[in-house]
């Protein structure tokens, strides 16, 4: 079994990789492929798939600007929580508003958690 990466204080290190883009751009496909590779290297990994999260965690929210913001903030909270506890968190989600994504980035910065945002743009 591969060794789980740790920092200098011998703690497991986590991070959030936020994959955003239009529907059917390949965000989820990329996330699950990357998750498999990271697991092979011994990382603790969770994929917070936007479609699954909407079904369970944010059921009842619509697609207004306010509801989309709430959805992104809830996912961002969960991603930060997991990442602070040593998990590599992959988040393939439609997050169309820059201010919502910036709030998630700031949450991660405030907790000292690594955060990377990738815009997945593929031709239709």
Order of alpha helices (4+ residues) and beta strands (2+ residues): beta-alpha-beta-alpha-alpha-beta-alpha-beta
